[in-house]
Amino acid sequence: MKVTVKLYALLGGYLPDGATDNQAVLELAEGATPRDVMAKLNVPPESCHLILINGHFVPPSERESRRLDDGDVLAMWPPVAGGAD
């Protein structure tokens, strides 16, 4: 199955060669999970703070069990810090 993976900010460096606009289409085994995608791309799990599948939040407790479907869009962001005091 094919899934579009979007990695933002510093995570973009984990995308495969040829990726454009912070995204790549990956061929994955049926039943793959967000955690499987992280492993395939060598993204440290602790580096992914926010994960969305088709725009819907995936809580950390579901990252190993939520299965992706053909055509899904998986987006991941690192922790964000900062702001004015």
N, C-alpha and C positions, 0 to 999 in steps of 0.2 A: 504494500500500500504506500501511497505518497502523502506526506504531511509537509506543509510549509512551516518552517521554523524561523522565528524572528528573535534575534538576540540583541538587546539594547545596551547602550553605554559600553563599559569595558568588556561585557560578555561577547560583543561582536567579534572580538579577536579569536573566539573559538569556532567560528563558522568555517566551513571548508573553503578551499580555494575556489574562486569563481563566484562566490556569493556576492550579491549586489543589494544595495539598499537595506543592509542589516538582515537579510533573509536568504534562505536557501530551501529548496525542495529536497527532502530526504526520502529515500526508499527505506521503509521499515517493515519488520515482520508484523503480521497480524497480531493484535493484542498488545502492541508496544505501549509503554507508559511514558509519562514525562521523565521519570527517573531513567528509563532506558535511553531516551534521547540524550540526557545529560551524560550518561556513560559513553554513548557512541561518539559524542563530541568532546569528551574529556573535560566537561564543565564540572568543577567541584560543586556538589549539592549546596554547601553552605554559601556559595556565591549567588544563588538564586533566591531572591527575596519574594518576588511577585511572579506568579505563573498564571497565565490565562489560556484557556482553550476556547477558541471561537468567541473570545470576549468575555468568557465566564471564569471567575476566580476559582482556582484549584487550591484548596487549603493544603498546608504541608502534610497533613495526615493522609491525604489522598494521592500524593505524588507517585507512590509506588503501586497503587492499585487502579487509578483512573485510566481506563484504556482509551487510546486514540483510535479514531476511525479514518478511513481513507478520505482525503480532502480536508481534514482538520487543519486549523491554523493554531500553532502553539507559540505563544510569546512569553519571553522571560526577561526579567529585569533584576539587576543586582540591588543590594541595599542602597538606599539613598539617604544622605545625611546633609545637614546644613540648614541654612535659614538665618534670619536676623535675630539678634538677641533683644 
